[in-house]
């Protein structure tokens, strides 16, 4: 038996069963799941930092969009917030690195 205790995608139980294994899953309420998704985001970031695999970035986006939904913000609204912030403060297109200020 392997203990995971972590947030998973909706189809994971089905995938596990198709592989011939059994699993126990419980459904969390929104506030409980938000806590677990925030942990999942850290996990996905660590996986990206280790592997540099772009698929991990896609996983992070999936988690981020669900977190925003649980906070009452649609993915479109989140994208609008991102775009507004880019207008005000810019993006990261120019590879700038702040060394210091005085």
C-alpha positions, 0 to 999 in steps of 0.5 A, spaced: 500 500 500 502 506 498 499 512 501 499 519 497 494 524 501 494 529 495 489 532 491 489 529 484 485 530 477 478 527 476 480 521 472 486 519 476 481 514 480 479 511 473 486 510 470 488 507 477 482 502 476 484 500 469 491 499 471 488 493 475 489 496 482 484 499 487 484 506 490 481 510 496 478 517 494 474 522 498 471 528 496 473 534 500 469 541 501 472 547 497 475 550 503 479 543 504 480 542 497 483 549 496 488 548 502 490 541 498 491 545 491 496 550 494 500 544 496 499 541 489 502 547 486 508 547 490 509 540 488 508 541 481 513 547 481 518 542 485 517 537 479 518 543 474 524 545 477 527 538 477 525 536 470 524 543 466 519 539 463 513 544 460 508 539 461 509 541 469 507 548 467 501 546 464 499 542 470 501 548 474 496 552 470 491 547 471 492 548 479 492 555 478 485 556 474 482 551 479 484 555 485 482 561 482 475 558 481 475 556 488 476 563 490 470 566 485 475 568 479 474 565 473 480 563 468 478 568 464 477 573 469 484 571 472 487 572 465 484 579 465 487 581 471 494 578 468 493 582 462 492 588 466 498 587 471 502 586 464 499 593 462 501 597 468 508 593 470 510 590 464 511 582 462 518 578 463 519 579 455 526 583 456 529 578 460 531 584 465 534 582 472 534 587 477 541 587 481 540 593 486 537 600 487 540 606 491 
